[in-house]
Amino acid sequence: MANLFTRFKNTIMADLHEAIDHKEQKNPIALLNHYLRQCEQETEKVRKLLERQYRLKDEFNREYQHAAEMASKRKHQAEVASQAGEMELYQFASNEQQHFEERAARIHDLMVQANTQLSDLEQKYELMKHKLKDMNIRRLELMGRENVTRAQHKMNQVLDNQAYSTNSYSRFQEIETYLDRLEQDVNRSYYQNTIDERIAQLEKQNQALKLDKEETSSIS
């Protein structure tokens, strides 16, 4: 039965790894984003633990102060009762003093332990934040490179791969042909209008010169 469960577990893990490999091959950046989100979630868990540890530290400190104050208070009361000869009251106050002193000592040990754990969590949290930031920067770098690679690949397909982009490349040629034809039409129209205007100016100039000659001849 144990072997059966082991084989079943191994089969599931193999299928899972195969699915992950397939996803990675299909879209590696998406899988990277998924991993980074998991890292962000783990970092957030540590942050919450850190906040809880701060609250525990404050609570331990309050309990310690209370136990220390009560121990001091019972000590004073025991001294007063002893001086007054109230032995029963003295015994009660002494027992209370011992109880609060033991509680304060125990809480002090817990405070030391909590501070050590707090320091460890702080260091771990800061390290995780730095690592997460570095990984996000690397992700942006990889995304930039992937975008360039994809863009270059697409351009190469459009410009070079006739088998892939016959229609696309034909479309480019069609547009270029249209632009050439449009440019010819515009130039033809421009030169036609320019020639008509220039000829009209020349005719005016010739007419003016002819009149000048006629006037000069008549004066002579």
ABEGO torsion letter per residue (X at the ends): XAAAAAAAAAAAAAAAAAAAAAAAAABAAAAAAAAAAAAAAAAAAAAAAAAAAAAAAAAAAAAAAAAAAAAAAAAAAAAAAAAAGBAAAAAAAAAAAAAAAAAAAAAAAAAAAAAAAAAAAAAAAAAAAAAAAAAAAAAAAAAAAAAAAAAAAAAAAAAABAAAAAAAAAAAAAAAAAAAAAAAAAAAAAAAAAAAAAAAAAAAAAAAAAAAAAAAAAAX
